[in-house]
Amino acid sequence: MPDFVAAAIDQHAKRFGLASDAVLCRTGRGTLLRRDYFNKKIWKPALAVAGLPEDVTFYDLRHTFASTALAEGVPISEVSRWLGHKSITTTVDLYGRLVPEATCRARDALDKAFKPALNVPGKCPGGS
Protein backbone atom coordinates (compact mmCIF):
# COMPACT_ATOMS: atom_id res chain seq x y z
CA MET A 1 0.00 0.00 0.00
CA PRO A 2 1.17 3.54 -0.59
CA ASP A 3 2.97 5.27 2.28
CA PHE A 4 0.24 7.93 2.61
CA VAL A 5 -2.41 5.22 3.18
CA ALA A 6 -0.25 3.38 5.73
CA ALA A 7 0.39 6.67 7.56
CA ALA A 8 -3.34 7.50 7.64
CA ILE A 9 -4.18 4.04 9.02
CA ASP A 10 -1.44 4.33 11.63
CA GLN A 11 -2.68 7.77 12.66
CA HIS A 12 -6.28 6.49 12.90
CA ALA A 13 -5.22 3.49 15.01
CA LYS A 14 -3.24 5.72 17.38
CA ARG A 15 -6.06 8.28 17.63
CA PHE A 16 -8.55 5.60 18.67
CA GLY A 17 -6.09 3.49 20.68
CA LEU A 18 -6.58 0.42 18.50
CA ALA A 19 -4.61 -2.74 19.11
CA SER A 20 -2.77 -4.25 16.13
CA ASP A 21 -5.47 -6.93 15.77
CA ALA A 22 -8.46 -4.60 16.24
CA VAL A 23 -11.15 -3.83 13.67
CA LEU A 24 -10.06 -0.61 11.99
CA CYS A 25 -13.45 1.09 11.63
CA ARG A 26 -16.74 0.71 13.50
CA THR A 27 -19.98 2.65 13.66
CA GLY A 28 -20.56 5.30 16.32
CA ARG A 29 -22.25 2.59 18.43
CA GLY A 30 -19.24 0.28 18.12
CA THR A 31 -20.79 -2.19 15.70
CA LEU A 32 -19.15 -3.38 12.49
CA LEU A 33 -19.68 -1.27 9.38
CA ARG A 34 -22.26 -2.56 6.96
CA ARG A 35 -22.41 -1.45 3.33
CA ASP A 36 -25.64 0.54 3.74
CA TYR A 37 -24.27 2.35 6.81
CA PHE A 38 -21.00 3.11 5.06
CA ASN A 39 -22.73 4.46 1.93
CA LYS A 40 -25.25 6.59 3.83
CA LYS A 41 -23.17 7.86 6.74
CA ILE A 42 -19.63 7.97 5.34
CA TRP A 43 -19.37 7.74 1.54
CA LYS A 44 -22.19 10.09 0.47
CA PRO A 45 -21.24 12.85 2.95
CA ALA A 46 -17.58 12.54 1.89
CA LEU A 47 -18.57 12.99 -1.77
CA ALA A 48 -20.52 16.12 -0.89
CA VAL A 49 -17.62 17.61 1.10
CA ALA A 50 -15.21 16.82 -1.75
CA GLY A 51 -17.58 18.36 -4.31
CA LEU A 52 -17.78 15.12 -6.30
CA PRO A 53 -20.87 13.93 -8.17
CA GLU A 54 -23.16 11.85 -5.97
CA ASP A 55 -23.13 8.97 -8.46
CA VAL A 56 -19.43 8.27 -7.80
CA THR A 57 -19.21 4.81 -6.23
CA PHE A 58 -16.74 3.29 -3.83
CA TYR A 59 -15.97 0.78 -6.60
CA ASP A 60 -14.70 3.71 -8.71
CA LEU A 61 -11.69 3.82 -6.36
CA ARG A 62 -10.72 0.37 -7.66
CA HIS A 63 -10.76 1.66 -11.23
CA THR A 64 -8.78 4.73 -10.18
CA PHE A 65 -6.15 2.50 -8.58
CA ALA A 66 -5.84 0.26 -11.63
CA SER A 67 -5.78 3.15 -14.09
CA THR A 68 -3.19 5.10 -12.12
CA ALA A 69 -0.93 2.08 -11.61
CA LEU A 70 -0.99 1.19 -15.30
CA ALA A 71 -0.48 4.77 -16.46
CA GLU A 72 2.61 4.92 -14.23
CA GLY A 73 4.09 1.79 -15.78
CA VAL A 74 3.20 -0.90 -13.22
CA PRO A 75 3.12 -4.20 -15.14
CA ILE A 76 -0.41 -5.21 -16.10
CA SER A 77 0.26 -8.72 -14.77
CA GLU A 78 0.81 -7.27 -11.28
CA VAL A 79 -2.28 -5.05 -11.46
CA SER A 80 -4.31 -8.05 -12.62
CA ARG A 81 -3.11 -10.11 -9.66
CA TRP A 82 -3.81 -7.31 -7.18
CA LEU A 83 -7.32 -6.86 -8.57
CA GLY A 84 -7.93 -10.57 -8.18
CA HIS A 85 -8.83 -11.19 -11.80
CA LYS A 86 -8.91 -14.90 -12.65
CA SER A 87 -7.36 -14.16 -16.03
CA ILE A 88 -5.09 -11.37 -17.22
CA THR A 89 -7.40 -11.20 -20.25
CA THR A 90 -10.02 -9.55 -18.03
CA THR A 91 -7.52 -6.88 -17.01
CA VAL A 92 -6.32 -6.34 -20.57
CA ASP A 93 -9.90 -6.03 -21.82
CA LEU A 94 -10.78 -3.46 -19.14
CA TYR A 95 -7.55 -1.49 -18.86
CA GLY A 96 -5.26 -2.42 -21.76
CA ARG A 97 -5.77 0.95 -23.45
CA LEU A 98 -4.14 2.59 -20.42
CA VAL A 99 -0.85 0.72 -20.67
CA PRO A 100 1.81 3.17 -21.83
CA GLU A 101 3.13 2.67 -25.35
CA ALA A 102 6.09 0.35 -25.07
CA THR A 103 7.40 0.49 -28.64
CA CYS A 104 10.01 3.14 -27.92
CA ARG A 105 11.01 1.52 -24.62
CA ALA A 106 11.51 -1.84 -26.33
CA ARG A 107 13.47 -0.26 -29.19
CA ASP A 108 15.66 1.69 -26.75
CA ALA A 109 16.26 -1.44 -24.65
CA LEU A 110 17.46 -3.34 -27.73
CA ASP A 111 19.56 -0.40 -28.92
CA LYS A 112 21.15 -0.13 -25.48
CA ALA A 113 21.86 -3.86 -25.32
CA PHE A 114 23.47 -3.99 -28.75
CA LYS A 115 24.97 -0.48 -28.93
CA PRO A 116 28.45 -1.58 -27.80
CA ALA A 117 28.60 -4.07 -30.65
CA LEU A 118 26.90 -1.98 -33.33
CA ASN A 119 27.41 1.65 -32.26
CA VAL A 120 23.82 2.61 -33.32
CA PRO A 121 22.28 5.76 -31.75
CA GLY A 122 18.78 5.61 -30.19
CA LYS A 123 15.85 6.99 -32.21
CA CYS A 124 13.19 7.62 -29.53
CA PRO A 125 12.93 10.82 -27.48
CA GLY A 126 15.01 10.45 -24.35
CA GLY A 127 16.64 7.26 -25.67
CA SER A 128 20.35 6.51 -25.68
N, CA, C and O atoms as a GROMACS GRO file, in nm:
protein
  512
    1MET      N    1   0.084  -0.118   0.000
    1MET     CA    2   0.000   0.000   0.000
    1MET      C    3   0.088   0.124   0.000
    1MET      O    4   0.201   0.121   0.050
    2PRO      N    5   0.037   0.231  -0.055
    2PRO     CA    6   0.117   0.354  -0.058
    2PRO      C    7   0.147   0.406   0.083
    2PRO      O    8   0.069   0.383   0.176
    3ASP      N    9   0.258   0.474   0.098
    3ASP     CA   10   0.297   0.527   0.228
    3ASP      C   11   0.191   0.617   0.289
    3ASP      O   12   0.169   0.613   0.410
    4PHE      N   13   0.122   0.700   0.206
    4PHE     CA   14   0.024   0.793   0.261
    4PHE      C   15  -0.096   0.718   0.320
    4PHE      O   16  -0.157   0.766   0.415
    5VAL      N   17  -0.131   0.602   0.264
    5VAL     CA   18  -0.241   0.522   0.318
    5VAL      C   19  -0.197   0.457   0.450
    5VAL      O   20  -0.271   0.458   0.548
    6ALA      N   21  -0.077   0.400   0.451
    6ALA     CA   22  -0.025   0.338   0.573
    6ALA      C   23  -0.016   0.441   0.686
    6ALA      O   24  -0.049   0.410   0.800
    7ALA      N   25   0.028   0.562   0.655
    7ALA     CA   26   0.039   0.667   0.756
    7ALA      C   27  -0.098   0.706   0.810
    7ALA      O   28  -0.114   0.727   0.930
    8ALA      N   29  -0.198   0.715   0.721
    8ALA     CA   30  -0.334   0.750   0.764
    8ALA      C   31  -0.392   0.641   0.854
    8ALA      O   32  -0.458   0.671   0.953
    9ILE      N   33  -0.368   0.515   0.819
    9ILE     CA   34  -0.418   0.404   0.902
    9ILE      C   35  -0.349   0.405   1.038
    9ILE      O   36  -0.413   0.386   1.141
   10ASP      N   37  -0.219   0.427   1.038
   10ASP     CA   38  -0.144   0.432   1.163
   10ASP      C   39  -0.195   0.546   1.252
   10ASP      O   40  -0.213   0.528   1.372
   11GLN      N   41  -0.217   0.661   1.192
   11GLN     CA   42  -0.268   0.777   1.266
   11GLN      C   43  -0.407   0.748   1.323
   11GLN      O   44  -0.436   0.782   1.438
   12HIS      N   45  -0.493   0.685   1.244
   12HIS     CA   46  -0.628   0.649   1.290
   12HIS      C   47  -0.620   0.551   1.407
   12HIS      O   48  -0.689   0.568   1.508
   13ALA      N   49  -0.535   0.449   1.394
   13ALA     CA   50  -0.522   0.349   1.501
   13ALA      C   51  -0.472   0.413   1.630
   13ALA      O   52  -0.520   0.380   1.739
   14LYS      N   53  -0.375   0.504   1.619
   14LYS     CA   54  -0.324   0.572   1.739
   14LYS      C   55  -0.431   0.663   1.800
   14LYS      O   56  -0.446   0.668   1.922
   15ARG      N   57  -0.504   0.734   1.715
   15ARG     CA   58  -0.606   0.828   1.764
   15ARG      C   59  -0.713   0.755   1.845
   15ARG      O   60  -0.762   0.807   1.945
   16PHE      N   61  -0.749   0.635   1.800
   16PHE     CA   62  -0.855   0.560   1.867
   16PHE      C   63  -0.801   0.450   1.959
   16PHE      O   64  -0.878   0.370   2.012
   17GLY      N   65  -0.670   0.445   1.977
   17GLY     CA   66  -0.609   0.349   2.068
   17GLY      C   67  -0.636   0.204   2.029
   17GLY      O   68  -0.662   0.120   2.115
   18LEU      N   69  -0.629   0.176   1.900
   18LEU     CA   70  -0.658   0.042   1.850
   18LEU      C   71  -0.538  -0.051   1.863
   18LEU      O   72  -0.425  -0.012   1.834
   19ALA      N   73  -0.565  -0.172   1.906
   19ALA     CA   74  -0.461  -0.274   1.911
   19ALA      C   75  -0.432  -0.319   1.768
   19ALA      O   76  -0.511  -0.295   1.677
   20SER      N   77  -0.318  -0.384   1.748
   20SER     CA   78  -0.277  -0.425   1.613
   20SER      C   79  -0.375  -0.524   1.550
   20SER      O   80  -0.380  -0.534   1.427
   21ASP      N   81  -0.452  -0.596   1.631
   21ASP     CA   82  -0.547  -0.693   1.576
   21ASP      C   83  -0.692  -0.644   1.582
   21ASP      O   84  -0.785  -0.722   1.561
   22ALA      N   85  -0.711  -0.516   1.611
   22ALA     CA   86  -0.846  -0.460   1.624
   22ALA      C   87  -0.909  -0.432   1.488
   22ALA      O   88  -0.840  -0.418   1.387
   23VAL      N   89  -1.042  -0.424   1.487
   23VAL     CA   90  -1.115  -0.383   1.367
   23VAL      C   91  -1.087  -0.234   1.347
   23VAL      O   92  -1.098  -0.155   1.440
   24LEU      N   93  -1.050  -0.197   1.227
   24LEU     CA   94  -1.006  -0.061   1.199
   24LEU      C   95  -1.118   0.043   1.212
   24LEU      O   96  -1.096   0.150   1.268
   25CYS      N   97  -1.236   0.013   1.160
   25CYS     CA   98  -1.345   0.110   1.163
   25CYS      C   99  -1.474   0.044   1.213
   25CYS      O  100  -1.506  -0.069   1.176
   26ARG      N  101  -1.544   0.115   1.298
   26ARG     CA  102  -1.674   0.071   1.350
   26ARG      C  103  -1.771   0.189   1.342
   26ARG      O  104  -1.731   0.303   1.319
   27THR      N  105  -1.898   0.159   1.363
   27THR     CA  106  -1.998   0.265   1.366
   27THR      C  107  -1.982   0.343   1.496
   27THR      O  108  -1.903   0.306   1.583
   28GLY      N  109  -2.058   0.451   1.510
   28GLY     CA  110  -2.056   0.530   1.632
   28GLY      C  111  -2.099   0.451   1.754
   28GLY      O  112  -2.062   0.485   1.866
   29ARG      N  113  -2.178   0.345   1.733
   29ARG     CA  114  -2.225   0.260   1.843
   29ARG      C  115  -2.131   0.142   1.868
   29ARG      O  116  -2.157   0.059   1.956
   30GLY      N  117  -2.022   0.134   1.791
   30GLY     CA  118  -1.924   0.028   1.812
   30GLY      C  119  -1.950  -0.099   1.734
   30GLY      O  120  -1.878  -0.198   1.752
   31THR      N  121  -2.050  -0.099   1.649
   31THR     CA  122  -2.079  -0.219   1.570
   31THR      C  123  -1.997  -0.215   1.441
   31THR      O  124  -1.943  -0.112   1.403
   32LEU      N  125  -1.989  -0.330   1.375
   32LEU     CA  126  -1.915  -0.338   1.249
   32LEU      C  127  -1.987  -0.259   1.140
   32LEU      O  128  -2.110  -0.249   1.140
   33LEU      N  129  -1.910  -0.203   1.049
   33LEU     CA  130  -1.968  -0.127   0.938
   33LEU      C  131  -2.037  -0.221   0.840
   33LEU      O  132  -1.981  -0.323   0.800
   34ARG      N  133  -2.158  -0.185   0.803
   34ARG     CA  134  -2.226  -0.256   0.696
   34ARG      C  135  -2.227  -0.164   0.575
   34ARG      O  136  -2.212  -0.043   0.588
   35ARG      N  137  -2.245  -0.222   0.458
   35ARG     CA  138  -2.241  -0.145   0.333
   35ARG      C  139  -2.341  -0.029   0.334
   35ARG      O  140  -2.304   0.083   0.297
   36ASP      N  141  -2.464  -0.053   0.375
   36ASP     CA  142  -2.564   0.054   0.374
   36ASP      C  143  -2.526   0.168   0.469
   36ASP      O  144  -2.546   0.285   0.437
   37TYR      N  145  -2.472   0.134   0.586
   37TYR     CA  146  -2.427   0.235   0.681
   37TYR      C  147  -2.312   0.316   0.621
   37TYR      O  148  -2.312   0.439   0.624
   38PHE      N  149  -2.216   0.245   0.565
   38PHE     CA  150  -2.100   0.311   0.506
   38PHE      C  151  -2.144   0.408   0.395
   38PHE      O  152  -2.101   0.524   0.393
   39ASN      N  153  -2.229   0.361   0.304
   39ASN     CA  154  -2.273   0.446   0.194
   39ASN      C  155  -2.348   0.569   0.243
   39ASN      O  156  -2.324   0.680   0.196
   40LYS      N  157  -2.440   0.550   0.337
   40LYS     CA  158  -2.525   0.659   0.383
   40LYS      C  159  -2.452   0.756   0.475
   40LYS      O  160  -2.465   0.878   0.461
   41LYS      N  161  -2.377   0.703   0.569
   41LYS     CA  162  -2.317   0.786   0.674
   41LYS      C  163  -2.174   0.833   0.646
   41LYS      O  164  -2.129   0.932   0.704
   42ILE      N  165  -2.104   0.764   0.557
   42ILE     CA  166  -1.963   0.797   0.534
   42ILE      C  167  -1.939   0.838   0.389
   42ILE      O  168  -1.890   0.949   0.363
   43TRP      N  169  -1.972   0.751   0.294
   43TRP     CA  170  -1.936   0.774   0.154
   43TRP      C  171  -2.009   0.895   0.096
   43TRP      O  172  -1.944   0.985   0.043
   44LYS      N  173  -2.141   0.899   0.106
   44LYS     CA  174  -2.219   1.009   0.046
   44LYS      C  175  -2.181   1.145   0.107
   44LYS      O  176  -2.163   1.241   0.032
   45PRO      N  177  -2.169   1.157   0.239
   45PRO     CA  178  -2.124   1.285   0.295
   45PRO      C  179  -1.983   1.324   0.248
   45PRO      O  180  -1.955   1.442   0.226
   46ALA      N  181  -1.895   1.225   0.234
   46ALA     CA  182  -1.758   1.254   0.189
   46ALA      C  183  -1.760   1.306   0.046
   46ALA      O  184  -1.684   1.397   0.012
   47LEU      N  185  -1.845   1.249  -0.039
   47LEU     CA  186  -1.857   1.299  -0.177
   47LEU      C  187  -1.902   1.444  -0.178
   47LEU      O  188  -1.848   1.526  -0.253
   48ALA      N  189  -2.000   1.476  -0.095
   48ALA     CA  190  -2.052   1.612  -0.089
   48ALA      C  191  -1.944   1.710  -0.045
   48ALA      O  192  -1.928   1.817  -0.105
   49VAL      N  193  -1.870   1.675   0.060
   49VAL     CA  194  -1.762   1.761   0.110
   49VAL      C  195  -1.655   1.781   0.003
   49VAL      O  196  -1.600   1.891  -0.011
   50ALA      N  197  -1.625   1.675  -0.071
   50ALA     CA  198  -1.521   1.682  -0.175
   50ALA      C  199  -1.571   1.749  -0.303
   50ALA      O  200  -1.492   1.778  -0.393
   51GLY      N  201  -1.702   1.773  -0.311
   51GLY     CA  202  -1.757   1.836  -0.431
   51GLY      C  203  -1.763   1.741  -0.550
   51GLY      O  204  -1.760   1.785  -0.665
   52LEU      N  205  -1.772   1.611  -0.523
   52LEU     CA  206  -1.778   1.512  -0.630
   52LEU      C  207  -1.923   1.477  -0.661
   52LEU      O  208  -2.010   1.491  -0.575
   53PRO      N  209  -1.950   1.432  -0.782
   53PRO     CA  210  -2.087   1.393  -0.817
   53PRO      C  211  -2.137   1.281  -0.725
   53PRO      O  212  -2.060   1.194  -0.686
   54GLU      N  213  -2.264   1.284  -0.691
   54GLU     CA  214  -2.316   1.185  -0.597
   54GLU      C  215  -2.327   1.045  -0.655
   54GLU      O  216  -2.353   0.950  -0.582
   55ASP      N  217  -2.307   1.031  -0.787
   55ASP     CA  218  -2.313   0.897  -0.846
   55ASP      C  219  -2.176   0.827  -0.848
   55ASP      O  220  -2.164   0.716  -0.901
   56VAL      N  221  -2.074   0.891  -0.792
   56VAL     CA  222  -1.943   0.827  -0.780
   56VAL      C  223  -1.957   0.714  -0.678
   56VAL      O  224  -2.011   0.734  -0.569
   57THR      N  225  -1.908   0.596  -0.714
   57THR     CA  226  -1.921   0.482  -0.624
   57THR      C  227  -1.787   0.448  -0.559
   57THR      O  228  -1.681   0.488  -0.606
   58PHE      N  229  -1.796   0.374  -0.451
   58PHE     CA  230  -1.674   0.329  -0.383
   58PHE      C  231  -1.594   0.240  -0.477
   58PHE      O  232  -1.471   0.239  -0.472
   59TYR      N  233  -1.663   0.167  -0.563
   59TYR     CA  234  -1.597   0.078  -0.660
   59TYR      C  235  -1.512   0.159  -0.760
   59TYR      O  236  -1.416   0.108  -0.815
   60ASP      N  237  -1.549   0.286  -0.782
   60ASP     CA  238  -1.470   0.371  -0.871
   60ASP      C  239  -1.326   0.387  -0.821
   60ASP      O  240  -1.235   0.412  -0.901
   61LEU      N  241  -1.305   0.374  -0.691
   61LEU     CA  242  -1.169   0.382  -0.636
   61LEU      C  243  -1.083   0.268  -0.690
   61LEU      O  244  -0.963   0.286  -0.713
   62ARG      N  245  -1.143   0.152  -0.710
   62ARG     CA  246  -1.072   0.037  -0.766
   62ARG      C  247  -1.024   0.070  -0.907
   62ARG      O  248  -0.910   0.042  -0.943
   63HIS      N  249  -1.113   0.128  -0.986
   63HIS     CA  250  -1.076   0.166  -1.123
   63HIS      C  251  -0.968   0.275  -1.122
   63HIS      O  252  -0.878   0.275  -1.206
   64THR      N  253  -0.979   0.368  -1.028
   64THR     CA  254  -0.878   0.473  -1.018
   64THR      C  255  -0.742   0.413  -0.986
   64THR      O  256  -0.641   0.451  -1.044
   65PHE      N  257  -0.739   0.318  -0.893
   65PHE     CA  258  -0.615   0.250  -0.858
   65PHE      C  259  -0.554   0.183  -0.980
   65PHE      O  260  -0.437   0.204  -1.013
   66ALA      N  261  -0.635   0.101  -1.048
   66ALA     CA  262  -0.584   0.026  -1.163
   66ALA      C  263  -0.535   0.120  -1.273
   66ALA      O  264  -0.427   0.101  -1.328
   67SER      N  265  -0.614   0.221  -1.303
   67SER     CA  266  -0.578   0.315  -1.409
   67SER      C  267  -0.450   0.389  -1.377
   67SER      O  268  -0.363   0.405  -1.463
   68THR      N  269  -0.438   0.435  -1.253
   68THR     CA  270  -0.318   0.510  -1.212
   68THR      C  271  -0.195   0.420  -1.215
   68THR      O  272  -0.090   0.460  -1.266
   69ALA      N  273  -0.207   0.300  -1.162
   69ALA     CA  274  -0.093   0.208  -1.160
   69ALA      C  275  -0.045   0.179  -1.303
   69ALA      O  276   0.075   0.182  -1.330
   70LEU      N  277  -0.138   0.150  -1.392
   70LEU     CA  278  -0.100   0.119  -1.530
   70LEU      C  279  -0.040   0.240  -1.601
   70LEU      O  280   0.059   0.227  -1.673
   71ALA      N  281  -0.099   0.356  -1.582
   71ALA     CA  282  -0.048   0.477  -1.645
   71ALA      C  283   0.093   0.510  -1.599
   71ALA      O  284   0.170   0.574  -1.671
   72GLU      N  285   0.127   0.467  -1.477
   72GLU     CA  286   0.261   0.492  -1.423
   72GLU      C  287   0.359   0.379  -1.452
   72GLU      O  288   0.471   0.380  -1.402
   73GLY      N  289   0.316   0.282  -1.533
   73GLY     CA  290   0.409   0.179  -1.578
   73GLY      C  291   0.415   0.052  -1.494
   73GLY      O  292   0.503  -0.031  -1.516
   74VAL      N  293   0.324   0.035  -1.398
   74VAL     CA  294   0.320  -0.090  -1.322
   74VAL      C  295   0.278  -0.200  -1.419
   74VAL      O  296   0.182  -0.182  -1.494
   75PRO      N  297   0.346  -0.313  -1.420
   75PRO     CA  298   0.312  -0.420  -1.514
   75PRO      C  299   0.166  -0.465  -1.499
   75PRO      O  300   0.116  -0.482  -1.388
   76ILE      N  301   0.100  -0.484  -1.612
   76ILE     CA  302  -0.041  -0.522  -1.610
   76ILE      C  303  -0.062  -0.656  -1.541
   76ILE      O  304  -0.168  -0.680  -1.484
   77SER      N  305   0.038  -0.743  -1.546
   77SER     CA  306   0.026  -0.872  -1.477
   77SER      C  307   0.015  -0.853  -1.326
   77SER      O  308  -0.060  -0.925  -1.260
   78GLU      N  309   0.088  -0.756  -1.272
   78GLU     CA  310   0.081  -0.727  -1.128
   78GLU      C  311  -0.054  -0.667  -1.093
   78GLU      O  312  -0.118  -0.708  -0.996
   79VAL      N  313  -0.098  -0.569  -1.172
   79VAL     CA  314  -0.228  -0.505  -1.146
   79VAL      C  315  -0.338  -0.610  -1.152
   79VAL      O  316  -0.428  -0.609  -1.068
   80SER      N  317  -0.332  -0.699  -1.249
   80SER     CA  318  -0.431  -0.806  -1.262
   80SER      C  319  -0.435  -0.893  -1.137
   80SER      O  320  -0.542  -0.928  -1.088
   81ARG      N  321  -0.319  -0.927  -1.087
   81ARG     CA  322  -0.311  -1.011  -0.966
   81ARG      C  323  -0.368  -0.937  -0.846
   81ARG      O  324  -0.444  -0.995  -0.767
   82TRP      N  325  -0.332  -0.809  -0.831
   82TRP     CA  326  -0.381  -0.731  -0.718
   82TRP      C  327  -0.533  -0.714  -0.723
   82TRP      O  328  -0.599  -0.711  -0.619
   83LEU      N  329  -0.587  -0.701  -0.843
   83LEU     CA  330  -0.732  -0.686  -0.857
   83LEU      C  331  -0.805  -0.818  -0.836
   83LEU      O  332  -0.927  -0.819  -0.818
   84GLY      N  333  -0.732  -0.927  -0.839
   84GLY     CA  334  -0.793  -1.057  -0.818
   84GLY      C  335  -0.862  -1.114  -0.940
   84GLY      O  336  -0.948  -1.201  -0.928
   85HIS      N  337  -0.824  -1.066  -1.058
   85HIS     CA  338  -0.883  -1.119  -1.180
   85HIS      C  339  -0.835  -1.261  -1.203
   85HIS      O  340  -0.717  -1.290  -1.186
   86LYS      N  341  -0.927  -1.350  -1.240
   86LYS     CA  342  -0.890  -1.490  -1.265
   86LYS      C  343  -0.801  -1.504  -1.386
   86LYS      O  344  -0.720  -1.597  -1.395
   87SER      N  345  -0.815  -1.412  -1.481
   87SER     CA  346  -0.736  -1.416  -1.603
   87SER      C  347  -0.686  -1.276  -1.635
   87SER      O  348  -0.758  -1.178  -1.618
   88ILE      N  349  -0.563  -1.268  -1.682
   88ILE     CA  350  -0.508  -1.137  -1.722
   88ILE      C  351  -0.588  -1.080  -1.839
   88ILE      O  352  -0.586  -0.959  -1.863
   89THR      N  353  -0.657  -1.166  -1.913
   89THR     CA  354  -0.740  -1.120  -2.025
   89THR      C  355  -0.846  -1.021  -1.976
   89THR      O  356  -0.875  -0.923  -2.045
   90THR      N  357  -0.903  -1.046  -1.860
   90THR     CA  358  -1.002  -0.955  -1.803
   90THR      C  359  -0.940  -0.817  -1.783
   90THR      O  360  -1.000  -0.715  -1.819
   91THR      N  361  -0.821  -0.814  -1.727
   91THR     CA  362  -0.752  -0.688  -1.701
   91THR      C  363  -0.717  -0.618  -1.831
   91THR      O  364  -0.735  -0.496  -1.844
   92VAL      N  365  -0.668  -0.692  -1.927
   92VAL     CA  366  -0.632  -0.634  -2.057
   92VAL      C  367  -0.756  -0.577  -2.125
   92VAL      O  368  -0.751  -0.468  -2.182
   93ASP      N  369  -0.867  -0.651  -2.120
   93ASP     CA  370  -0.990  -0.603  -2.182
   93ASP      C  371  -1.039  -0.474  -2.118
   93ASP      O  372  -1.087  -0.385  -2.187
   94LEU      N  373  -1.028  -0.464  -1.985
   94LEU     CA  374  -1.078  -0.346  -1.914
   94LEU      C  375  -0.981  -0.228  -1.918
   94LEU      O  376  -1.024  -0.113  -1.930
   95TYR      N  377  -0.852  -0.256  -1.908
   95TYR     CA  378  -0.755  -0.149  -1.886
   95TYR      C  379  -0.641  -0.143  -1.988
   95TYR      O  380  -0.555  -0.056  -1.978
   96GLY      N  381  -0.638  -0.234  -2.083
   96GLY     CA  382  -0.526  -0.242  -2.176
   96GLY      C  383  -0.496  -0.113  -2.248
   96GLY      O  384  -0.380  -0.085  -2.279
   97ARG      N  385  -0.598  -0.033  -2.275
   97ARG     CA  386  -0.577   0.095  -2.345
   97ARG      C  387  -0.496   0.194  -2.262
   97ARG      O  388  -0.445   0.293  -2.314
   98LEU      N  389  -0.485   0.167  -2.132
   98LEU     CA  390  -0.414   0.259  -2.042
   98LEU      C  391  -0.267   0.225  -2.026
   98LEU      O  392  -0.192   0.303  -1.967
   99VAL      N  393  -0.225   0.111  -2.078
   99VAL     CA  394  -0.085   0.072  -2.067
   99VAL      C  395  -0.002   0.163  -2.157
   99VAL      O  396  -0.031   0.175  -2.276
  100PRO      N  397   0.100   0.226  -2.102
  100PRO     CA  398   0.182   0.317  -2.183
  100PRO      C  399   0.242   0.246  -2.305
  100PRO      O  400   0.276   0.128  -2.299
  101GLU      N  401   0.254   0.319  -2.411
  101GLU     CA  402   0.313   0.267  -2.535
  101GLU      C  403   0.454   0.218  -2.506
  101GLU      O  404   0.537   0.293  -2.453
  102ALA      N  405   0.480   0.095  -2.539
  102ALA     CA  406   0.609   0.035  -2.507
  102ALA      C  407   0.703   0.024  -2.626
  102ALA      O  408   0.816  -0.022  -2.612
  103THR      N  409   0.657   0.066  -2.744
  103THR     CA  410   0.739   0.049  -2.864
  103THR      C  411   0.875   0.117  -2.849
  103THR      O  412   0.979   0.056  -2.875
  104CYS      N  413   0.874   0.243  -2.806
  104CYS     CA  414   1.001   0.314  -2.792
  104CYS      C  415   1.086   0.255  -2.680
  104CYS      O  416   1.208   0.248  -2.693
  105ARG      N  417   1.023   0.213  -2.572
  105ARG     CA  418   1.101   0.152  -2.462
  105ARG      C  419   1.167   0.024  -2.508
  105ARG      O  420   1.283  -0.002  -2.475
  106ALA      N  421   1.094  -0.058  -2.584
  106ALA     CA  422   1.151  -0.184  -2.633
  106ALA      C  423   1.265  -0.156  -2.730
  106ALA      O  424   1.371  -0.219  -2.724
  107ARG      N  425   1.243  -0.061  -2.821
  107ARG     CA  426   1.347  -0.027  -2.919
  107ARG      C  427   1.472   0.026  -2.848
  107ARG      O  428   1.584  -0.013  -2.881
  108ASP      N  429   1.452   0.115  -2.749
  108ASP     CA  430   1.566   0.168  -2.675
  108ASP      C  431   1.639   0.060  -2.596
  108ASP      O  432   1.762   0.062  -2.587
  109ALA      N  433   1.562  -0.035  -2.539
  109ALA     CA  434   1.626  -0.144  -2.465
  109ALA      C  435   1.714  -0.227  -2.557
  109ALA      O  436   1.826  -0.265  -2.520
  110LEU      N  437   1.666  -0.257  -2.677
  110LEU     CA  438   1.746  -0.334  -2.773
  110LEU      C  439   1.866  -0.253  -2.821
  110LEU      O  440   1.976  -0.306  -2.833
  111ASP      N  441   1.844  -0.125  -2.850
  111ASP     CA  442   1.956  -0.040  -2.892
  111ASP      C  443   2.063  -0.034  -2.784
  111ASP      O  444   2.183  -0.041  -2.814
  112LYS      N  445   2.020  -0.020  -2.659
  112LYS     CA  446   2.115  -0.013  -2.548
  112LYS      C  447   2.193  -0.144  -2.534
  112LYS      O  448   2.314  -0.144  -2.511
  113ALA      N  449   2.122  -0.255  -2.547
  113ALA     CA  450   2.186  -0.386  -2.532
  113ALA      C  451   2.289  -0.412  -2.642
  113ALA      O  452   2.394  -0.472  -2.616
  114PHE      N  453   2.258  -0.367  -2.763
  114PHE     CA  454   2.347  -0.399  -2.875
  114PHE      C  455   2.434  -0.282  -2.919
  114PHE      O  456   2.515  -0.296  -3.011
  115LYS      N  457   2.420  -0.167  -2.855
  115LYS     CA  458   2.497  -0.048  -2.893
  115LYS      C  459   2.648  -0.072  -2.887
  115LYS      O  460   2.718  -0.029  -2.979
  116PRO      N  461   2.700  -0.137  -2.784
  116PRO     CA  462   2.845  -0.158  -2.780
  116PRO      C  463   2.897  -0.235  -2.902
  116PRO      O  464   3.008  -0.210  -2.950
  117ALA      N  465   2.815  -0.326  -2.951
  117ALA     CA  466   2.860  -0.407  -3.065
  117ALA      C  467   2.836  -0.336  -3.198
  117ALA      O  468   2.913  -0.353  -3.292
  118LEU      N  469   2.728  -0.256  -3.205
  118LEU     CA  470   2.690  -0.198  -3.333
  118LEU      C  471   2.711  -0.047  -3.344
  118LEU      O  472   2.715   0.008  -3.454
  119ASN      N  473   2.725   0.020  -3.230
  119ASN     CA  474   2.741   0.165  -3.226
  119ASN      C  475   2.628   0.236  -3.302
  119ASN      O  476   2.654   0.320  -3.389
  120VAL      N  477   2.501   0.201  -3.269
  120VAL     CA  478   2.382   0.261  -3.332
  120VAL      C  479   2.317   0.354  -3.232
  120VAL      O  480   2.288   0.311  -3.120
  121PRO      N  481   2.292   0.482  -3.268
  121PRO     CA  482   2.228   0.576  -3.175
  121PRO      C  483   2.079   0.544  -3.159
  121PRO      O  484   2.017   0.490  -3.251
  122GLY      N  485   2.020   0.578  -3.042
  122GLY     CA  486   1.878   0.561  -3.019
  122GLY      C  487   1.794   0.656  -3.104
  122GLY      O  488   1.842   0.763  -3.141
  123LYS      N  489   1.672   0.618  -3.136
  123LYS     CA  490   1.585   0.699  -3.221
  123LYS      C  491   1.468   0.762  -3.145
  123LYS      O  492   1.408   0.856  -3.196
  124CYS      N  493   1.434   0.713  -3.027
  124CYS     CA  494   1.319   0.762  -2.953
  124CYS      C  495   1.360   0.880  -2.865
  124CYS      O  496   1.475   0.891  -2.823
  125PRO      N  497   1.264   0.969  -2.838
  125PRO     CA  498   1.293   1.082  -2.748
  125PRO      C  499   1.340   1.030  -2.615
  125PRO      O  500   1.278   0.941  -2.557
  126GLY      N  501   1.447   1.084  -2.565
  126GLY     CA  502   1.501   1.045  -2.435
  126GLY      C  503   1.580   0.916  -2.439
  126GLY      O  504   1.633   0.873  -2.337
  127GLY      N  505   1.590   0.853  -2.556
  127GLY     CA  506   1.664   0.726  -2.567
  127GLY      C  507   1.812   0.749  -2.574
  127GLY      O  508   1.858   0.862  -2.590
  128SER      N  509   1.889   0.643  -2.563
  128SER     CA  510   2.035   0.651  -2.568
  128SER      C  511   2.085   0.683  -2.705
  128SER      O  512   2.206   0.694  -2.725
   0.00000   0.00000   0.00000
